[in-house]
Amino acid sequence: MNVGSQVGSIEAFTLIVRRELCLSFRRPDQLLQPLVFFLIVTTLFPLGLSLQLSLLRDMAPGVLWVAALLSSLLSVDSLFKSDADDGTLEQLALCGQGLTVIVVAKTFAHWLVSGAALVLVSPVVGTALGIPTGVFPTMMLSLTLGTLTLSWLGAIGAGLTVGLKRGNVLLSLIVLPLAMPLLIFGAGATDRAISGSSAAGALYFLAALCVFTCTLAPFAATVALRITLE
Amino acid sequence: MLKGVSLTLRPRQLLHISGPNGTGKTTLLRVVCGLLRPEQGLVSWLGQSISSVRAEYQAALAYASHEPALKGDLTALENLRFAVGLKRRVTAGELRASLEKTGVAGCADLPARVLSAGQRRRVALARILSMKASLWLLDEPFTNLDAAGTDLTGALLQSHVEGGGAALVVAHHDLKVDVDMRRLELGL
């Protein structure tokens, strides 16, 4: 009875990404919340600290990365929760595409509207924090790798806590310790670039972490979600 | 929760599951569709365990939980496009025809959040219809529906079963259908 051709994984991936983007843009408040949080935190620091540019510049990488980390955590909580609450997650789980495709597509879409957006506004923040323009490519590259990794770590945490009423605290407890290497090496890369040293070592480490999580986290997040669905 | 339950469903058959609250009707449905793994026992599709033919089984089933499972920020048509589009390639015309059949064609371009509970239920029914699945698993499909909606759901169930499909329906209502129907009453 099943009429019409079957849908391939790539087609399904594209459809879910479109669905997620569509949902995000229909709710601009939720879309902008992590970005606004990132901008507010990073622009408050220059106002709160002394007017010495050198002090601001020294603190800039840490401030930037802590704000990026917290901003990512803020949005990742809703990755599966809204779908679980309204029953659409069950429909997605039974769509015949395999839960991994769903998880990968939803996490990628989440990164597009949170991580990628954050990378795009980072030069504005960098300017406010006194980071030299020449450091922007290193800063943006490190943030791209870092936010992608954070989205994947967040997907595992979100999968594990989706069934809990107030899972965001537990989610933070799961994700934050795993994100510490990102914070250290991400801030380290930007710091080295500011001081004129080579940031290659820290960037390679971030890239390795990114590849590691992008490869294994989809399966871990799928298992976490399957356990929660049962 | 469920012990000693054994059932077989063939094409052109409808199984009506009823019973008091808390007897495991929804749990049984979730086990049958594969969302819950049974502690003991097996669910088979065409003679094979559903875990070994997961993709084929999921492609052949359409499940409606007691929630309409619609995103409030998407229109009725978008909800259908994103849900059905993952199962099979479908055109907007086909989806509009399904909405027409369930009496909510006028709501196609409205966000699901502005629809009444009954209209949302009808949109969920249109989703089931559009999936062209051979096995329907419906959990309380008559909830929030008016008399006309209840009759319509019965008629669609009848047409599905007469067309060679099978259906497993959890409902407190008596089903007004003239097909090969069996009944399973779960008790406490």
Interface residues (C-beta under 8 A of the other chain):
Chain A: M1 N2 V3 G4 S5 Q6 V7 A12 L15 I16 R18 R19 C22 L23 R26 R27 D86 G87 T88 E90 Q91 L92 A93 L94 C95 G96 Q97 G98 L229 E230
Chain B: C33 G34 L35 L36 R37 R54 A55 Q58 A59 A60 L61 Y63 S65 E67 P68 A69 L70 K71 G72 D73 L74 E78 F82 A83 G85 L86 K87 R88 R89 V90 K132 A133 S134 G163 G164 G165
